[in-house]
Amino acid sequence: MKKREFLKTTSVLSVGALMGTLGCGTKQESNQAKAVALSTTFSLPELPYAVDALEPFIDRKTMEIHHGKHHAGYVRKLNAALERAELQVDNLGDLLATLTDAEGQIALRNNGGGHFNHSLFWKVMTPGGGQEPKGALLDAMNASFDGLEKFGEEFANAAATQFGSGWAWLCHHPTEKKLFVTSTANQDNPVMEKLVEQPGIPILGVDVWEHAYYLNYQNKRKEYIDNFMRIINWEQVAKNLSTLG
Ligand code: MN3
């Protein structure tokens, strides 16, 4: 939704709410306000490939549960948290950037992060894999990491050593204009600039919660990470980088 439309929507809702309070709202107006409110909720994105397309690296059952249950749960609870907070969100990343460690923001942090992280995660994997970074992305990676091999070691290490549940990320630093690797706990994301040690804009991320790999890999997180790196959708990662200034 564009900024102007968002403002317009907000004012429609405020006027509707005010009229309701004053007892002068018609049924039609309150229905209109309800429809507007519903249009601002988030929904589960479809996978960009079939649920078994990432086999043998990520199995069908894991994908079904991970996308259909875990991600769907984050979306449902995010919408509930937004409703409780009476918040309308134009851009989820912008909301995450404002979050603090205040008790009242835990649900938005966990479920907003969960929806944001998984929405990126599905897109940065591709059936068959076999891609390599190219063009401007390759240039940025070489300039930031002393070569692709070093990047691979750093990224895999960040993912392997993240204690407990969390994510490893390849991020763009908005002011230094370079790429870096970091990891976050739980559903935190580097865009949560008031909450993470190294803020940035993620262009690639790997989920290292056990729910992402345990059915197929059990305790072998390292093997899961190595296989994840074989199915990275580098074209999408390049696209993610190209949209940043
Ligand atoms: Mn997950």
Residues whose N, C-alpha, C, O or C-beta is under 5 A from the ligand:
A	BS01	MN3	D207 W209
